[in-house]
Amino acid sequence: MVYAIFEIKTDDAGKINKVITEDIVSRQSILTRDSSSLGLKGNFLYLKIEGSEQGIKKAKELAKEQGFKKLDAKKAKKINDKIAEQEDSAASGMGMIFD
């Protein structure tokens, strides 16, 4: 699957729904994270959309209309790695609860 990550000013958080509620985009995997929750400086939200080529293409078009910044491959990988690390940490924590 392909993905795209967008950087959004916290003040523009309300605009996210204009992207993720579009039919084809809404059928993709959608995840948002606050920059501080990822240990990053700044006052941003990161919107990750993962799924089909067609879904990502539409998400990019809509995100551009809203003024969201699409991250380049290097920065997107860095953010994606931090998200994966965070999810792995949460999953292992849940495992300890049920052990």
C-alpha positions, 0 to 999 in steps of 0.5 A, a space after each residue: 500500500 502507498 501512503 502520504 503524510 501531510 503537515 497541518 497547522 493546528 489552527 487548520 485542524 477543522 479542515 481535515 474533515 473536508 479531506 477525509 470525508 470524501 468517499 474514496 478517501 474515507 475508505 483508506 486508512 486514516 491516522 492523525 497525530 499531534 507533533 508533540 505526541 511524536 516528540 517533535 517541535 512545532 504546533 502541527 498535526 500530521 495526517 497519514 492516509 494509506 491505501 490505494 493509489 487512487 485514494 491517495 491521489 484524491 487525498 493529495 488533491 483535496 489536501 492541496 486545496 486545503 493548503 496542507 503541506 505534503 511531506 517529501 519522502 524523507 520527512 514522511 518516512 521519519 514521521 511514519 517511523 515515529 508513528 509505527 514506534 508509537 503504535 508498537 509501544 502501545 501494542 506491547 503495553 496492551 500485551 502486558 495488561 493481558 499477560 
